[in-house]
Amino acid sequence: MFDFGSMMKFKGAWDKFNANHPKFMPFMQAVGREAIMDGTIIEIKVTSPAGKEYNTNMKITQSDLELFAQLRTMM
């Protein structure tokens, strides 16, 4: 069942996220259009306020692309 109240709450939080990080969505859209394909490697680095670093990477597979396509149809 669709919960309109939860959806509106999410939209408010999403709008605030976009206002706080205005470069993030254009970056993700450009990457999605131009770089995400079978064999693409995505690397992520997170640095905590204390300076500890966390790093990982993943290689995009065809099944990942199929999942992303399904997610796009849901949005």
CHARMM-style PDB file with segment names, atoms N, HN, CA, C and O in Angstrom:
ATOM      1  N   MET     1       0.837  -1.188   0.000  1.00  0.00      PROA
ATOM      2  CA  MET     1       0.000   0.000   0.000  1.00  0.00      PROA
ATOM      3  C   MET     1       0.882   1.252   0.000  1.00  0.00      PROA
ATOM      4  O   MET     1       1.902   1.298   0.687  1.00  0.00      PROA
ATOM      5  N   PHE     2       0.497   2.229  -0.745  1.00  0.00      PROA
ATOM      6  HN  PHE     2      -0.332   2.192  -1.303  1.00  0.00      PROA
ATOM      7  CA  PHE     2       1.237   3.482  -0.874  1.00  0.00      PROA
ATOM      8  C   PHE     2       0.945   4.377   0.322  1.00  0.00      PROA
ATOM      9  O   PHE     2      -0.216   4.656   0.624  1.00  0.00      PROA
ATOM     10  N   ASP     3       1.975   4.818   0.988  1.00  0.00      PROA
ATOM     11  HN  ASP     3       2.917   4.592   0.742  1.00  0.00      PROA
ATOM     12  CA  ASP     3       1.831   5.710   2.143  1.00  0.00      PROA
ATOM     13  C   ASP     3       2.254   7.111   1.717  1.00  0.00      PROA
ATOM     14  O   ASP     3       3.443   7.426   1.663  1.00  0.00      PROA
ATOM     15  N   PHE     4       1.270   7.938   1.418  1.00  0.00      PROA
ATOM     16  HN  PHE     4       0.305   7.682   1.462  1.00  0.00      PROA
ATOM     17  CA  PHE     4       1.536   9.285   0.912  1.00  0.00      PROA
ATOM     18  C   PHE     4       2.333  10.118   1.911  1.00  0.00      PROA
ATOM     19  O   PHE     4       3.221  10.872   1.515  1.00  0.00      PROA
ATOM     20  N   GLY     5       2.025   9.990   3.205  1.00  0.00      PROA
ATOM     21  HN  GLY     5       1.303   9.377   3.527  1.00  0.00      PROA
ATOM     22  CA  GLY     5       2.735  10.754   4.234  1.00  0.00      PROA
ATOM     23  C   GLY     5       4.215  10.426   4.268  1.00  0.00      PROA
ATOM     24  O   GLY     5       5.053  11.323   4.366  1.00  0.00      PROA
ATOM     25  N   SER     6       4.541   9.141   4.189  1.00  0.00      PROA
ATOM     26  HN  SER     6       3.860   8.412   4.109  1.00  0.00      PROA
ATOM     27  CA  SER     6       5.951   8.726   4.186  1.00  0.00      PROA
ATOM     28  C   SER     6       6.659   9.232   2.941  1.00  0.00      PROA
ATOM     29  O   SER     6       7.819   9.641   2.994  1.00  0.00      PROA
ATOM     30  N   MET     7       5.946   9.200   1.814  1.00  0.00      PROA
ATOM     31  HN  MET     7       5.004   8.868   1.771  1.00  0.00      PROA
ATOM     32  CA  MET     7       6.538   9.674   0.568  1.00  0.00      PROA
ATOM     33  C   MET     7       6.836  11.171   0.648  1.00  0.00      PROA
ATOM     34  O   MET     7       7.885  11.616   0.182  1.00  0.00      PROA
ATOM     35  N   MET     8       5.942  11.937   1.223  1.00  0.00      PROA
ATOM     36  HN  MET     8       5.090  11.575   1.601  1.00  0.00      PROA
ATOM     37  CA  MET     8       6.163  13.378   1.356  1.00  0.00      PROA
ATOM     38  C   MET     8       7.309  13.671   2.329  1.00  0.00      PROA
ATOM     39  O   MET     8       8.095  14.593   2.110  1.00  0.00      PROA
ATOM     40  N   LYS     9       7.398  12.890   3.392  1.00  0.00      PROA
ATOM     41  HN  LYS     9       6.760  12.141   3.570  1.00  0.00      PROA
ATOM     42  CA  LYS     9       8.498  13.054   4.344  1.00  0.00      PROA
ATOM     43  C   LYS     9       9.834  12.760   3.656  1.00  0.00      PROA
ATOM     44  O   LYS     9      10.811  13.487   3.840  1.00  0.00      PROA
ATOM     45  N   PHE    10       9.863  11.686   2.862  1.00  0.00      PROA
ATOM     46  HN  PHE    10       9.070  11.096   2.713  1.00  0.00      PROA
ATOM     47  CA  PHE    10      11.071  11.343   2.119  1.00  0.00      PROA
ATOM     48  C   PHE    10      11.433  12.460   1.147  1.00  0.00      PROA
ATOM     49  O   PHE    10      12.600  12.836   1.039  1.00  0.00      PROA
ATOM     50  N   LYS    11      10.434  12.994   0.440  1.00  0.00      PROA
ATOM     51  HN  LYS    11       9.486  12.689   0.529  1.00  0.00      PROA
ATOM     52  CA  LYS    11      10.705  14.060  -0.528  1.00  0.00      PROA
ATOM     53  C   LYS    11      11.326  15.267   0.162  1.00  0.00      PROA
ATOM     54  O   LYS    11      12.254  15.877  -0.370  1.00  0.00      PROA
ATOM     55  N   GLY    12      10.821  15.616   1.340  1.00  0.00      PROA
ATOM     56  HN  GLY    12      10.067  15.121   1.771  1.00  0.00      PROA
ATOM     57  CA  GLY    12      11.401  16.737   2.079  1.00  0.00      PROA
ATOM     58  C   GLY    12      12.852  16.484   2.445  1.00  0.00      PROA
ATOM     59  O   GLY    12      13.699  17.368   2.309  1.00  0.00      PROA
ATOM     60  N   ALA    13      13.138  15.267   2.912  1.00  0.00      PROA
ATOM     61  HN  ALA    13      12.451  14.550   3.022  1.00  0.00      PROA
ATOM     62  CA  ALA    13      14.516  14.909   3.265  1.00  0.00      PROA
ATOM     63  C   ALA    13      15.399  14.901   2.018  1.00  0.00      PROA
ATOM     64  O   ALA    13      16.547  15.345   2.065  1.00  0.00      PROA
ATOM     65  N   TRP    14      14.861  14.395   0.895  1.00  0.00      PROA
ATOM     66  HN  TRP    14      13.929  14.035   0.857  1.00  0.00      PROA
ATOM     67  CA  TRP    14      15.617  14.353  -0.362  1.00  0.00      PROA
ATOM     68  C   TRP    14      15.928  15.764  -0.853  1.00  0.00      PROA
ATOM     69  O   TRP    14      17.045  16.043  -1.287  1.00  0.00      PROA
ATOM     70  N   ASP    15      14.942  16.646  -0.783  1.00  0.00      PROA
ATOM     71  HN  ASP    15      14.035  16.419  -0.430  1.00  0.00      PROA
ATOM     72  CA  ASP    15      15.157  18.033  -1.201  1.00  0.00      PROA
ATOM     73  C   ASP    15      16.234  18.702  -0.339  1.00  0.00      PROA
ATOM     74  O   ASP    15      17.066  19.450  -0.853  1.00  0.00      PROA
ATOM     75  N   LYS    16      16.216  18.437   0.953  1.00  0.00      PROA
ATOM     76  HN  LYS    16      15.540  17.830   1.371  1.00  0.00      PROA
ATOM     77  CA  LYS    16      17.228  19.004   1.851  1.00  0.00      PROA
ATOM     78  C   LYS    16      18.614  18.448   1.511  1.00  0.00      PROA
ATOM     79  O   LYS    16      19.592  19.195   1.486  1.00  0.00      PROA
ATOM     80  N   PHE    17      18.699  17.130   1.248  1.00  0.00      PROA
ATOM     81  HN  PHE    17      17.904  16.524   1.268  1.00  0.00      PROA
ATOM     82  CA  PHE    17      19.966  16.513   0.850  1.00  0.00      PROA
ATOM     83  C   PHE    17      20.511  17.203  -0.397  1.00  0.00      PROA
ATOM     84  O   PHE    17      21.691  17.551  -0.452  1.00  0.00      PROA
ATOM     85  N   ASN    18      19.652  17.401  -1.397  1.00  0.00      PROA
ATOM     86  HN  ASN    18      18.694  17.118  -1.352  1.00  0.00      PROA
ATOM     87  CA  ASN    18      20.085  18.053  -2.639  1.00  0.00      PROA
ATOM     88  C   ASN    18      20.511  19.496  -2.408  1.00  0.00      PROA
ATOM     89  O   ASN    18      21.445  19.976  -3.052  1.00  0.00      PROA
ATOM     90  N   ALA    19      19.838  20.191  -1.498  1.00  0.00      PROA
ATOM     91  HN  ALA    19      19.080  19.801  -0.975  1.00  0.00      PROA
ATOM     92  CA  ALA    19      20.229  21.570  -1.185  1.00  0.00      PROA
ATOM     93  C   ALA    19      21.579  21.605  -0.471  1.00  0.00      PROA
ATOM     94  O   ALA    19      22.383  22.508  -0.704  1.00  0.00      PROA
ATOM     95  N   ASN    20      21.825  20.631   0.391  1.00  0.00      PROA
ATOM     96  HN  ASN    20      21.172  19.897   0.580  1.00  0.00      PROA
ATOM     97  CA  ASN    20      23.092  20.569   1.128  1.00  0.00      PROA
ATOM     98  C   ASN    20      24.259  20.119   0.256  1.00  0.00      PROA
ATOM     99  O   ASN    20      25.407  20.472   0.526  1.00  0.00      PROA
ATOM    100  N   HSD    21      23.974  19.343  -0.787  1.00  0.00      PROA
ATOM    101  HN  HSD    21      23.041  19.057  -1.006  1.00  0.00      PROA
ATOM    102  CA  HSD    21      25.024  18.756  -1.635  1.00  0.00      PROA
ATOM    103  C   HSD    21      24.660  18.968  -3.112  1.00  0.00      PROA
ATOM    104  O   HSD    21      24.380  17.995  -3.814  1.00  0.00      PROA
ATOM    105  N   PRO    22      24.658  20.204  -3.593  1.00  0.00      PROA
ATOM    106  CA  PRO    22      24.143  20.493  -4.939  1.00  0.00      PROA
ATOM    107  C   PRO    22      24.940  19.877  -6.086  1.00  0.00      PROA
ATOM    108  O   PRO    22      24.406  19.748  -7.188  1.00  0.00      PROA
ATOM    109  N   LYS    23      26.171  19.502  -5.872  1.00  0.00      PROA
ATOM    110  HN  LYS    23      26.605  19.608  -4.977  1.00  0.00      PROA
ATOM    111  CA  LYS    23      26.979  18.925  -6.955  1.00  0.00      PROA
ATOM    112  C   LYS    23      26.816  17.414  -7.070  1.00  0.00      PROA
ATOM    113  O   LYS    23      27.212  16.823  -8.074  1.00  0.00      PROA
ATOM    114  N   PHE    24      26.229  16.777  -6.040  1.00  0.00      PROA
ATOM    115  HN  PHE    24      25.906  17.256  -5.224  1.00  0.00      PROA
ATOM    116  CA  PHE    24      26.188  15.317  -6.009  1.00  0.00      PROA
ATOM    117  C   PHE    24      25.312  14.722  -7.118  1.00  0.00      PROA
ATOM    118  O   PHE    24      25.770  13.842  -7.847  1.00  0.00      PROA
ATOM    119  N   MET    25      24.078  15.178  -7.259  1.00  0.00      PROA
ATOM    120  HN  MET    25      23.706  15.893  -6.666  1.00  0.00      PROA
ATOM    121  CA  MET    25      23.187  14.587  -8.259  1.00  0.00      PROA
ATOM    122  C   MET    25      23.654  14.847  -9.689  1.00  0.00      PROA
ATOM    123  O   MET    25      23.609  13.923 -10.501  1.00  0.00      PROA
ATOM    124  N   PRO    26      24.099  16.052 -10.041  1.00  0.00      PROA
ATOM    125  CA  PRO    26      24.637  16.218 -11.396  1.00  0.00      PROA
ATOM    126  C   PRO    26      25.827  15.289 -11.665  1.00  0.00      PROA
ATOM    127  O   PRO    26      25.974  14.763 -12.768  1.00  0.00      PROA
ATOM    128  N   PHE    27      26.670  15.094 -10.652  1.00  0.00      PROA
ATOM    129  HN  PHE    27      26.550  15.521  -9.756  1.00  0.00      PROA
ATOM    130  CA  PHE    27      27.795  14.169 -10.792  1.00  0.00      PROA
ATOM    131  C   PHE    27      27.282  12.756 -11.049  1.00  0.00      PROA
ATOM    132  O   PHE    27      27.735  12.087 -11.978  1.00  0.00      PROA
ATOM    133  N   MET    28      26.333  12.298 -10.221  1.00  0.00      PROA
ATOM    134  HN  MET    28      25.965  12.841  -9.466  1.00  0.00      PROA
ATOM    135  CA  MET    28      25.810  10.937 -10.374  1.00  0.00      PROA
ATOM    136  C   MET    28      25.101  10.762 -11.716  1.00  0.00      PROA
ATOM    137  O   MET    28      25.203   9.701 -12.333  1.00  0.00      PROA
ATOM    138  N   GLN    29      24.388  11.781 -12.171  1.00  0.00      PROA
ATOM    139  HN  GLN    29      24.305  12.643 -11.671  1.00  0.00      PROA
ATOM    140  CA  GLN    29      23.710  11.701 -13.462  1.00  0.00      PROA
ATOM    141  C   GLN    29      24.717  11.603 -14.602  1.00  0.00      PROA
ATOM    142  O   GLN    29      24.523  10.820 -15.531  1.00  0.00      PROA
ATOM    143  N   ALA    30      25.790  12.387 -14.542  1.00  0.00      PROA
ATOM    144  HN  ALA    30      25.948  13.023 -13.787  1.00  0.00      PROA
ATOM    145  CA  ALA    30      26.825  12.328 -15.582  1.00  0.00      PROA
ATOM    146  C   ALA    30      27.508  10.970 -15.583  1.00  0.00      PROA
ATOM    147  O   ALA    30      27.742  10.388 -16.643  1.00  0.00      PROA
ATOM    148  N   VAL    31      27.826  10.467 -14.404  1.00  0.00      PROA
ATOM    149  HN  VAL    31      27.636  10.939 -13.543  1.00  0.00      PROA
ATOM    150  CA  VAL    31      28.455   9.145 -14.307  1.00  0.00      PROA
ATOM    151  C   VAL    31      27.516   8.080 -14.872  1.00  0.00      PROA
ATOM    152  O   VAL    31      27.942   7.212 -15.633  1.00  0.00      PROA
ATOM    153  N   GLY    32      26.246   8.148 -14.499  1.00  0.00      PROA
ATOM    154  HN  GLY    32      25.899   8.853 -13.881  1.00  0.00      PROA
ATOM    155  CA  GLY    32      25.273   7.175 -14.990  1.00  0.00      PROA
ATOM    156  C   GLY    32      25.131   7.203 -16.500  1.00  0.00      PROA
ATOM    157  O   GLY    32      25.007   6.155 -17.134  1.00  0.00      PROA
ATOM    158  N   ARG    33      25.148   8.394 -17.082  1.00  0.00      PROA
ATOM    159  HN  ARG    33      25.249   9.246 -16.568  1.00  0.00      PROA
ATOM    160  CA  ARG    33      25.019   8.539 -18.535  1.00  0.00      PROA
ATOM    161  C   ARG    33      26.270   8.113 -19.279  1.00  0.00      PROA
ATOM    162  O   ARG    33      26.186   7.496 -20.340  1.00  0.00      PROA
ATOM    163  N   GLU    34      27.437   8.442 -18.725  1.00  0.00      PROA
ATOM    164  HN  GLU    34      27.506   8.944 -17.863  1.00  0.00      PROA
ATOM    165  CA  GLU    34      28.669   8.358 -19.500  1.00  0.00      PROA
ATOM    166  C   GLU    34      29.657   7.284 -19.068  1.00  0.00      PROA
ATOM    167  O   GLU    34      30.527   6.911 -19.855  1.00  0.00      PROA
ATOM    168  N   ALA    35      29.552   6.776 -17.845  1.00  0.00      PROA
ATOM    169  HN  ALA    35      28.845   7.079 -17.206  1.00  0.00      PROA
ATOM    170  CA  ALA    35      30.634   5.913 -17.360  1.00  0.00      PROA
ATOM    171  C   ALA    35      30.195   4.542 -16.866  1.00  0.00      PROA
ATOM    172  O   ALA    35      31.011   3.621 -16.824  1.00  0.00      PROA
ATOM    173  N   ILE    36      28.940   4.379 -16.493  1.00  0.00      PROA
ATOM    174  HN  ILE    36      28.277   5.127 -16.527  1.00  0.00      PROA
ATOM    175  CA  ILE    36      28.531   3.103 -15.914  1.00  0.00      PROA
ATOM    176  C   ILE    36      28.220   2.119 -17.031  1.00  0.00      PROA
ATOM    177  O   ILE    36      27.235   2.261 -17.755  1.00  0.00      PROA
ATOM    178  N   MET    37      29.087   1.114 -17.153  1.00  0.00      PROA
ATOM    179  HN  MET    37      29.887   0.998 -16.565  1.00  0.00      PROA
ATOM    180  CA  MET    37      28.919   0.041 -18.134  1.00  0.00      PROA
ATOM    181  C   MET    37      29.619  -1.193 -17.588  1.00  0.00      PROA
ATOM    182  O   MET    37      30.362  -1.116 -16.609  1.00  0.00      PROA
ATOM    183  N   ASP    38      29.382  -2.309 -18.217  1.00  0.00      PROA
ATOM    184  HN  ASP    38      28.779  -2.371 -19.012  1.00  0.00      PROA
ATOM    185  CA  ASP    38      30.020  -3.554 -17.794  1.00  0.00      PROA
ATOM    186  C   ASP    38      31.535  -3.360 -17.764  1.00  0.00      PROA
ATOM    187  O   ASP    38      32.136  -2.975 -18.767  1.00  0.00      PROA
ATOM    188  N   GLY    39      32.143  -3.626 -16.619  1.00  0.00      PROA
ATOM    189  HN  GLY    39      31.655  -3.939 -15.804  1.00  0.00      PROA
ATOM    190  CA  GLY    39      33.589  -3.488 -16.474  1.00  0.00      PROA
ATOM    191  C   GLY    39      34.038  -2.209 -15.791  1.00  0.00      PROA
ATOM    192  O   GLY    39      35.205  -2.088 -15.418  1.00  0.00      PROA
ATOM    193  N   THR    40      33.127  -1.244 -15.618  1.00  0.00      PROA
ATOM    194  HN  THR    40      32.179  -1.342 -15.922  1.00  0.00      PROA
ATOM    195  CA  THR    40      33.473  -0.013 -14.907  1.00  0.00      PROA
ATOM    196  C   THR    40      33.842  -0.349 -13.466  1.00  0.00      PROA
ATOM    197  O   THR    40      33.191  -1.184 -12.839  1.00  0.00      PROA
ATOM    198  N   ILE    41      34.870   0.290 -12.943  1.00  0.00      PROA
ATOM    199  HN  ILE    41      35.399   0.968 -13.452  1.00  0.00      PROA
ATOM    200  CA  ILE    41      35.255   0.110 -11.540  1.00  0.00      PROA
ATOM    201  C   ILE    41      34.870   1.369 -10.777  1.00  0.00      PROA
ATOM    202  O   ILE    41      35.247   2.480 -11.149  1.00  0.00      PROA
ATOM    203  N   ILE    42      34.108   1.173  -9.698  1.00  0.00      PROA
ATOM    204  HN  ILE    42      33.802   0.270  -9.395  1.00  0.00      PROA
ATOM    205  CA  ILE    42      33.713   2.273  -8.822  1.00  0.00      PROA
ATOM    206  C   ILE    42      34.523   2.151  -7.546  1.00  0.00      PROA
ATOM    207  O   ILE    42      34.525   1.102  -6.901  1.00  0.00      PROA
ATOM    208  N   GLU    43      35.212   3.224  -7.182  1.00  0.00      PROA
ATOM    209  HN  GLU    43      35.210   4.076  -7.706  1.00  0.00      PROA
ATOM    210  CA  GLU    43      35.986   3.262  -5.940  1.00  0.00      PROA
ATOM    211  C   GLU    43      35.341   4.260  -4.995  1.00  0.00      PROA
ATOM    212  O   GLU    43      34.928   5.345  -5.407  1.00  0.00      PROA
ATOM    213  N   ILE    44      35.257   3.888  -3.730  1.00  0.00      PROA
ATOM    214  HN  ILE    44      35.592   3.007  -3.395  1.00  0.00      PROA
ATOM    215  CA  ILE    44      34.667   4.762  -2.719  1.00  0.00      PROA
ATOM    216  C   ILE    44      35.647   4.906  -1.567  1.00  0.00      PROA
ATOM    217  O   ILE    44      36.199   3.924  -1.071  1.00  0.00      PROA
ATOM    218  N   LYS    45      35.853   6.157  -1.152  1.00  0.00      PROA
ATOM    219  HN  LYS    45      35.404   6.955  -1.555  1.00  0.00      PROA
ATOM    220  CA  LYS    45      36.710   6.450  -0.001  1.00  0.00      PROA
ATOM    221  C   LYS    45      35.915   7.316   0.961  1.00  0.00      PROA
ATOM    222  O   LYS    45      35.358   8.341   0.568  1.00  0.00      PROA
ATOM    223  N   VAL    46      35.862   6.905   2.220  1.00  0.00      PROA
ATOM    224  HN  VAL    46      36.314   6.072   2.539  1.00  0.00      PROA
ATOM    225  CA  VAL    46      35.182   7.662   3.267  1.00  0.00      PROA
ATOM    226  C   VAL    46      36.204   7.979   4.344  1.00  0.00      PROA
ATOM    227  O   VAL    46      36.923   7.089   4.799  1.00  0.00      PROA
ATOM    228  N   THR    47      36.274   9.240   4.758  1.00  0.00      PROA
ATOM    229  HN  THR    47      35.690   9.962   4.389  1.00  0.00      PROA
ATOM    230  CA  THR    47      37.170   9.660   5.832  1.00  0.00      PROA
ATOM    231  C   THR    47      36.320  10.151   6.998  1.00  0.00      PROA
ATOM    232  O   THR    47      35.534  11.086   6.850  1.00  0.00      PROA
ATOM    233  N   SER    48      36.483   9.515   8.158  1.00  0.00      PROA
ATOM    234  HN  SER    48      37.122   8.756   8.277  1.00  0.00      PROA
ATOM    235  CA  SER    48      35.726   9.918   9.346  1.00  0.00      PROA
ATOM    236  C   SER    48      36.260  11.246   9.870  1.00  0.00      PROA
ATOM    237  O   SER    48      37.362  11.650   9.500  1.00  0.00      PROA
ATOM    238  N   PRO    49      35.500  11.936  10.728  1.00  0.00      PROA
ATOM    239  CA  PRO    49      36.008  13.181  11.322  1.00  0.00      PROA
ATOM    240  C   PRO    49      37.324  12.979  12.072  1.00  0.00      PROA
ATOM    241  O   PRO    49      38.120  13.909  12.193  1.00  0.00      PROA
ATOM    242  N   ALA    50      37.552  11.760  12.576  1.00  0.00      PROA
ATOM    243  HN  ALA    50      36.905  11.004  12.477  1.00  0.00      PROA
ATOM    244  CA  ALA    50      38.800  11.468  13.285  1.00  0.00      PROA
ATOM    245  C   ALA    50      39.958  11.191  12.331  1.00  0.00      PROA
ATOM    246  O   ALA    50      41.095  11.019  12.770  1.00  0.00      PROA
ATOM    247  N   GLY    51      39.674  11.147  11.019  1.00  0.00      PROA
ATOM    248  HN  GLY    51      38.750  11.287  10.663  1.00  0.00      PROA
ATOM    249  CA  GLY    51      40.730  10.931  10.042  1.00  0.00      PROA
ATOM    250  C   GLY    51      40.908   9.494   9.591  1.00  0.00      PROA
ATOM    251  O   GLY    51      41.767   9.222   8.752  1.00  0.00      PROA
ATOM    252  N   LYS    52      40.124   8.565  10.121  1.00  0.00      PROA
ATOM    253  HN  LYS    52      39.427   8.785  10.803  1.00  0.00      PROA
ATOM    254  CA  LYS    52      40.237   7.168   9.694  1.00  0.00      PROA
ATOM    255  C   LYS    52      39.620   7.014   8.309  1.00  0.00      PROA
ATOM    256  O   LYS    52      38.532   7.523   8.040  1.00  0.00      PROA
ATOM    257  N   GLU    53      40.332   6.303   7.434  1.00  0.00      PROA
ATOM    258  HN  GLU    53      41.216   5.890   7.653  1.00  0.00      PROA
ATOM    259  CA  GLU    53      39.874   6.125   6.062  1.00  0.00      PROA
ATOM    260  C   GLU    53      39.338   4.719   5.846  1.00  0.00      PROA
ATOM    261  O   GLU    53      39.875   3.736   6.357  1.00  0.00      PROA
ATOM    262  N   TYR    54      38.277   4.657   5.084  1.00  0.00      PROA
ATOM    263  HN  TYR    54      37.840   5.455   4.669  1.00  0.00      PROA
ATOM    264  CA  TYR    54      37.667   3.397   4.665  1.00  0.00      PROA
ATOM    265  C   TYR    54      37.610   3.437   3.144  1.00  0.00      PROA
ATOM    266  O   TYR    54      37.122   4.407   2.564  1.00  0.00      PROA
ATOM    267  N   ASN    55      38.108   2.385   2.497  1.00  0.00      PROA
ATOM    268  HN  ASN    55      38.504   1.598   2.969  1.00  0.00      PROA
ATOM    269  CA  ASN    55      38.160   2.336   1.041  1.00  0.00      PROA
ATOM    270  C   ASN    55      37.613   1.009   0.548  1.00  0.00      PROA
ATOM    271  O   ASN    55      37.794  -0.027   1.190  1.00  0.00      PROA
ATOM    272  N   THR    56      36.949   1.047  -0.587  1.00  0.00      PROA
ATOM    273  HN  THR    56      36.802   1.888  -1.108  1.00  0.00      PROA
ATOM    274  CA  THR    56      36.523  -0.178  -1.247  1.00  0.00      PROA
ATOM    275  C   THR    56      36.346   0.119  -2.730  1.00  0.00      PROA
ATOM    276  O   THR    56      36.363   1.276  -3.149  1.00  0.00      PROA
ATOM    277  N   ASN    57      36.180  -0.925  -3.507  1.00  0.00      PROA
ATOM    278  HN  ASN    57      36.167  -1.865  -3.167  1.00  0.00      PROA
ATOM    279  CA  ASN    57      35.870  -0.760  -4.921  1.00  0.00      PROA
ATOM    280  C   ASN    57      35.037  -1.939  -5.383  1.00  0.00      PROA
ATOM    281  O   ASN    57      34.989  -2.983  -4.733  1.00  0.00      PROA
ATOM    282  N   MET    58      34.387  -1.752  -6.508  1.00  0.00      PROA
ATOM    283  HN  MET    58      34.426  -0.904  -7.036  1.00  0.00      PROA
ATOM    284  CA  MET    58      33.616  -2.841  -7.109  1.00  0.00      PROA
ATOM    285  C   MET    58      33.640  -2.681  -8.617  1.00  0.00      PROA
ATOM    286  O   MET    58      33.681  -1.572  -9.149  1.00  0.00      PROA
ATOM    287  N   LYS    59      33.613  -3.813  -9.282  1.00  0.00      PROA
ATOM    288  HN  LYS    59      33.580  -4.714  -8.849  1.00  0.00      PROA
ATOM    289  CA  LYS    59      33.585  -3.825 -10.737  1.00  0.00      PROA
ATOM    290  C   LYS    59      32.144  -4.102 -11.172  1.00  0.00      PROA
ATOM    291  O   LYS    59      31.547  -5.097 -10.763  1.00  0.00      PROA
ATOM    292  N   ILE    60      31.599  -3.226 -11.993  1.00  0.00      PROA
ATOM    293  HN  ILE    60      32.084  -2.418 -12.325  1.00  0.00      PROA
ATOM    294  CA  ILE    60      30.216  -3.342 -12.437  1.00  0.00      PROA
ATOM    295  C   ILE    60      30.073  -4.530 -13.386  1.00  0.00      PROA
ATOM    296  O   ILE    60      30.868  -4.711 -14.308  1.00  0.00      PROA
ATOM    297  N   THR    61      29.041  -5.332 -13.137  1.00  0.00      PROA
ATOM    298  HN  THR    61      28.395  -5.185 -12.388  1.00  0.00      PROA
ATOM    299  CA  THR    61      28.742  -6.498 -13.972  1.00  0.00      PROA
ATOM    300  C   THR    61      27.429  -6.269 -14.725  1.00  0.00      PROA
ATOM    301  O   THR    61      26.702  -5.315 -14.448  1.00  0.00      PROA
ATOM    302  N   GLN    62      27.141  -7.138 -15.659  1.00  0.00      PROA
ATOM    303  HN  GLN    62      27.731  -7.914 -15.884  1.00  0.00      PROA
ATOM    304  CA  GLN    62      25.886  -7.043 -16.409  1.00  0.00      PROA
ATOM    305  C   GLN    62      24.685  -7.156 -15.476  1.00  0.00      PROA
ATOM    306  O   GLN    62      23.688  -6.459 -15.667  1.00  0.00      PROA
ATOM    307  N   SER    63      24.766  -8.022 -14.472  1.00  0.00      PROA
ATOM    308  HN  SER    63      25.576  -8.588 -14.316  1.00  0.00      PROA
ATOM    309  CA  SER    63      23.633  -8.148 -13.540  1.00  0.00      PROA
ATOM    310  C   SER    63      23.442  -6.868 -12.726  1.00  0.00      PROA
ATOM    311  O   SER    63      22.312  -6.530 -12.375  1.00  0.00      PROA
ATOM    312  N   ASP    64      24.518  -6.156 -12.423  1.00  0.00      PROA
ATOM    313  HN  ASP    64      25.436  -6.430 -12.709  1.00  0.00      PROA
ATOM    314  CA  ASP    64      24.395  -4.855 -11.751  1.00  0.00      PROA
ATOM    315  C   ASP    64      23.636  -3.874 -12.646  1.00  0.00      PROA
ATOM    316  O   ASP    64      22.763  -3.144 -12.176  1.00  0.00      PROA
ATOM    317  N   LEU    65      23.971  -3.864 -13.927  1.00  0.00      PROA
ATOM    318  HN  LEU    65      24.680  -4.457 -14.308  1.00  0.00      PROA
ATOM    319  CA  LEU    65      23.305  -2.963 -14.866  1.00  0.00      PROA
ATOM    320  C   LEU    65      21.816  -3.269 -14.955  1.00  0.00      PROA
ATOM    321  O   LEU    65      20.995  -2.357 -15.054  1.00  0.00      PROA
ATOM    322  N   GLU    66      21.466  -4.559 -14.921  1.00  0.00      PROA
ATOM    323  HN  GLU    66      22.133  -5.300 -14.841  1.00  0.00      PROA
ATOM    324  CA  GLU    66      20.060  -4.955 -14.959  1.00  0.00      PROA
ATOM    325  C   GLU    66      19.334  -4.478 -13.703  1.00  0.00      PROA
ATOM    326  O   GLU    66      18.195  -4.017 -13.784  1.00  0.00      PROA
ATOM    327  N   LEU    67      19.983  -4.586 -12.542  1.00  0.00      PROA
ATOM    328  HN  LEU    67      20.908  -4.960 -12.476  1.00  0.00      PROA
ATOM    329  CA  LEU    67      19.397  -4.089 -11.296  1.00  0.00      PROA
ATOM    330  C   LEU    67      19.182  -2.578 -11.371  1.00  0.00      PROA
ATOM    331  O   LEU    67      18.118  -2.088 -10.995  1.00  0.00      PROA
ATOM    332  N   PHE    68      20.175  -1.840 -11.850  1.00  0.00      PROA
ATOM    333  HN  PHE    68      21.040  -2.239 -12.155  1.00  0.00      PROA
ATOM    334  CA  PHE    68      20.056  -0.388 -11.966  1.00  0.00      PROA
ATOM    335  C   PHE    68      18.890  -0.016 -12.888  1.00  0.00      PROA
ATOM    336  O   PHE    68      18.153   0.930 -12.610  1.00  0.00      PROA
ATOM    337  N   ALA    69      18.726  -0.766 -13.988  1.00  0.00      PROA
ATOM    338  HN  ALA    69      19.324  -1.534 -14.213  1.00  0.00      PROA
ATOM    339  CA  ALA    69      17.624  -0.500 -14.920  1.00  0.00      PROA
ATOM    340  C   ALA    69      16.277  -0.728 -14.236  1.00  0.00      PROA
ATOM    341  O   ALA    69      15.342   0.047 -14.439  1.00  0.00      PROA
ATOM    342  N   GLN    70      16.171  -1.781 -13.428  1.00  0.00      PROA
ATOM    343  HN  GLN    70      16.931  -2.410 -13.263  1.00  0.00      PROA
ATOM    344  CA  GLN    70      14.929  -2.036 -12.692  1.00  0.00      PROA
ATOM    345  C   GLN    70      14.641  -0.907 -11.717  1.00  0.00      PROA
ATOM    346  O   GLN    70      13.498  -0.464 -11.598  1.00  0.00      PROA
ATOM    347  N   LEU    71      15.672  -0.437 -11.016  1.00  0.00      PROA
ATOM    348  HN  LEU    71      16.600  -0.797 -11.112  1.00  0.00      PROA
ATOM    349  CA  LEU    71      15.487   0.656 -10.062  1.00  0.00      PROA
ATOM    350  C   LEU    71      15.010   1.924 -10.762  1.00  0.00      PROA
ATOM    351  O   LEU    71      14.166   2.648 -10.234  1.00  0.00      PROA
ATOM    352  N   ARG    72      15.553   2.194 -11.956  1.00  0.00      PROA
ATOM    353  HN  ARG    72      16.239   1.606 -12.385  1.00  0.00      PROA
ATOM    354  CA  ARG    72      15.137   3.391 -12.697  1.00  0.00      PROA
ATOM    355  C   ARG    72      13.650   3.335 -13.052  1.00  0.00      PROA
ATOM    356  O   ARG    72      12.975   4.364 -13.039  1.00  0.00      PROA
ATOM    357  N   THR    73      13.133   2.147 -13.369  1.00  0.00      PROA
ATOM    358  HN  THR    73      13.681   1.311 -13.379  1.00  0.00      PROA
ATOM    359  CA  THR    73      11.714   2.043 -13.724  1.00  0.00      PROA
ATOM    360  C   THR    73      10.817   2.264 -12.514  1.00  0.00      PROA
ATOM    361  O   THR    73       9.644   2.604 -12.668  1.00  0.00      PROA
ATOM    362  N   MET    74      11.355   2.076 -11.311  1.00  0.00      PROA
ATOM    363  HN  MET    74      12.308   1.800 -11.185  1.00  0.00      PROA
ATOM    364  CA  MET    74      10.577   2.248 -10.089  1.00  0.00      PROA
ATOM    365  C   MET    74      10.516   3.704  -9.644  1.00  0.00      PROA
ATOM    366  O   MET    74       9.683   4.057  -8.810  1.00  0.00      PROA
ATOM    367  N   MET    75      11.375   4.545 -10.180  1.00  0.00      PROA
ATOM    368  HN  MET    75      12.052   4.258 -10.857  1.00  0.00      PROA
ATOM    369  CA  MET    75      11.438   5.945  -9.734  1.00  0.00      PROA
ATOM    370  C   MET    75      10.690   6.854 -10.672  1.00  0.00      PROA
ATOM    371  OT1 MET    75      10.639   8.064 -10.450  1.00  0.00      PROA
TER     372      MET     75
END
